[in-house]
Structures are given as structure tokens and as C-alpha cells.
């Protein structure tokens, strides 16, 4: 049995069905494929999509995404088209989507030095215990090591 796929203007497969029905634009494809696996090039060639993994799940504020680096794909952050290079400046979670020949749908966490330090500092109970047992100078050394590891920088990476 042959399956038939429908594609939108961007080459994204919108449906795979078992019958051609009344749609003249339905394209025959292999049985068992799903819409997220297929893509149609501007020339009309059908291809199996590949995943895109060119962006980590967490980046520091000021991180610059230089380029998508793959042909026949486009990128969106929080639903807005990306114009490269893109600098991540707003902290928090952002939905990043790559559409086209390559595909990715991922939440990217943008962190600042404040977030990094907060994760790296020992719990307050341990800090107080260190002050009691080792003194304020030992505690200051612990805190200074975290501050040195995650220096204070502006969101633009300056």
C-alpha cells in the first residue's frame, strides 16, 4: 500500500494518509513514515529530515549564535524568525525551533552569572557551619572561589 504526503509552502509535511483522496498535491511516500520525518525541498524532492543539534540546552547571557550552519532550514526563537548572528540577552527559558530540512524543537535556558553563582554556592546551612567551624576567612575563600569561577559580566557579554 502506498502512503501519500501533503506539504506546506515551507516544505514541512503536514499529513501522511493512506489514500490520495481528492488532493492533487498529495505526493506518494514510503509506508510507515510520519509527517515529522519528511521534508520537501524547493525543487520538489522528498527527503528524510535530520535533527539539528547546533545549539546547547543552556547558554550564558551574551552567547552569540553565529549562524544556523545548515542549508534549507530556518530558525525561530519564541516564534520570531532569527536573523543571524543572534545574541541571547534575556535570561530565562526560550523556545528555539529549527524548521525545514533540519529539525529541532528545544527549550534553551539563558543564564546569567547570578544564576550560575546561585547554583554553585553551598547551601546556607553549610556556609554557616563553615563559619562556625573554620572561621569567616575560610568562608570568604569559598565564596570568592565561586565569584572567581562566575565573574560579574553584563548581559551583552561585555
N, C-alpha and C positions, 0 to 999 in steps of 0.2 A: 504494500500500500504506500502511496506517495503522500507526503505531507506538503502543505502549501504555507508560505510565509507572507506576511504583509509588512511593509516597511514605511516609516515616515520620511519626510524630506531630509532628515539628518542621517539617514541610513540605519537608524535604530529599528530593530524588529519589534513590531507591536503585537503580533499574534502569530501562532502556528496552529493550523487547523487541518483536519483530515480530509476536507473536501475543498475544491476550488470555489465552489458556490457560484455566486454571481459576480465575483470580483475579478475583473480583467487584469488587475495589477498584482494578483497573487503569483508568487514565484515557487516552483517546485523545489523542495529541500529534502534532505535525508530524514527518514523516520527517527523519532526519538530525540530530536533536538528541541531545545526550549528557546523562547524569544531572547533571553539574556545571553545566549551563546552565539547569536547570529548578528552580522552586520553587513550592510551593502555599501560598496564604495560608490563614489560619484559616477564611476564608469559603469556601474550596474553589476559588478562582480560580487558574489556572495562569499563571505569569509567567516571563519570561526573567530570570535573575539578573543583577545588576550587580555589578561589582567595587567593593570598598571600598578607598579609599586615604587614610584619615584618620589614619594613624599612620606616621611615618617609620621607616626601617630601622634607624636608630641614634638613641638618645636619651641624654641625660646622666642619671646617678643623680639622683633628686629630681624628674624630669619627671612632671608630672601630666596624665594623660589624663582630661579633664573629663567627656566623655560620648561615646557611640558616634555620636550625631547622625543616626541613620537609624532608621526605624520597621521593625518586623517582623524584627529581627535581634538577635542576642545575641553576646557576646564571651567568649572564654576565653583565659587565659594559662597556659601549661604544663598544659592540661587542666582547669584550675579556672575556674568561672564568674566573670566580672568584675562587681564591684559598684562603680559609679562614684560619685565620682571615684576613680581608681586612681593611686597614686604608685609609680613604678618605683624601688625601693630596692636590690634585689640586682643587683650587676654581673654581666655575662656575657650569654649568648645565651638568649633566651626565645622559645618558640613561641607566637605570637599568632594566634588564629583567630577570624574573624567568620563566623557561620553564619546562614542564613535568607535573606531577600530579597536582602541584600547578602552578598558572599563575599570573604574574604581568608584566605590562609594564608601567614604570613611569619615568619621569624626576626627578632626585634628585638634589637639589641645595646645593652645598657645599659652605658655607660661612666662612669668616674669621672675626676676631674681627674688622677689618677695615669696612667690610660690615655692621656688626651689629651696630657699632658706627654711621656710616653714616645715617642709618635708625632712630637711636634714638636721634640724635642731633636735637634741634629745628631748624626751618628754619633760615637762616642768618638774615632775616629781624627781626624776633623775638629776636634773640640774640642781635642785635644792639639796638633794642628798650629796652631790659632789661638793657643793659649797660647805656643807656641814663637815664632811669627812676630809676634804682635801684643801679647802680654803677658796677664797674668792679668786686668787691668781690662777689656780688650775681651771676654775670655771671660765674665767675670761679667755684662757688659752683655747678651751673647747669651742667657745662661741666665736672667737677670732678665726679659728680654722675653717668654720662654716662660712663666715663672711669672706674669707680669702678665696674659698672654693667657688662662691657665687657672688662676685663683686656687684656693687650697685651700678647699674647702667640704665640709660634711658630706654624707653620702648622702641626707639628707632635704631638701637644698636650702637649709638654714638658713645 
